[in-house]
């Protein structure tokens, strides 16, 4: 799925060679995690007030995500998220092999980004989080955060507004930091990566599995909703061709 304007050559994201796309996914997810973890460390350094910390993180992550989507969207589609990749696989815009490699690149990049952020602030390179996040309310929050993200992406793209999808995604993620009980991880790669940092927005290894389960469960629900709500809408896919889906 194209999250930005197509390159001048007219070759869409899926037309570019796979190694370039995988590197873009890995680097993009890495830098996203640097923003996620780095902003949490900086926020906790600047203030002991949870509200100010959350505000700092939401603004920093939203801004970084916007910039990264604009940067890498024309190369890989700027998924940075296995849930986004999996939904694209459901719609047939990416092959099973490509989807698997995308997810590996995202997870690898995410973990590397966490390590870089830890080292940047002179924390241990790997420090497993002790922050337990485990309750039905938090799990529901992750389902809603992920479902909303997927609907925002496909709603913009399938109604011919790919030019605003980056801003819509950044706005959703920044806002969902505040209105979801889980503070909106909404990304399996980010969730796994965040267990390697014992900071404000870390998650204990014991809490990761249910977060990821709820994020993945949002994918088939999003698939059904997108097909029903946007039936007949123009779909601007990563190869630039309209499709009925």
VENZI-V663851 format. One record per helix or strand of 3 or more residues. SS is the DSSP state (alpha for helix, beta for strand). FROM is the first residue (numbers start at 1). TO is the last residue. If there is no record, write none. Layout:
BEGIN
{{SS,FROM,TO} {SS,FROM,TO}}
END
This chain:
BEGIN
{{alpha,13,15} {alpha,18,46} {alpha,50,76} {alpha,82,90} {alpha,96,120} {alpha,136,158} {alpha,162,179} {alpha,188,196} {alpha,205,229}}
END
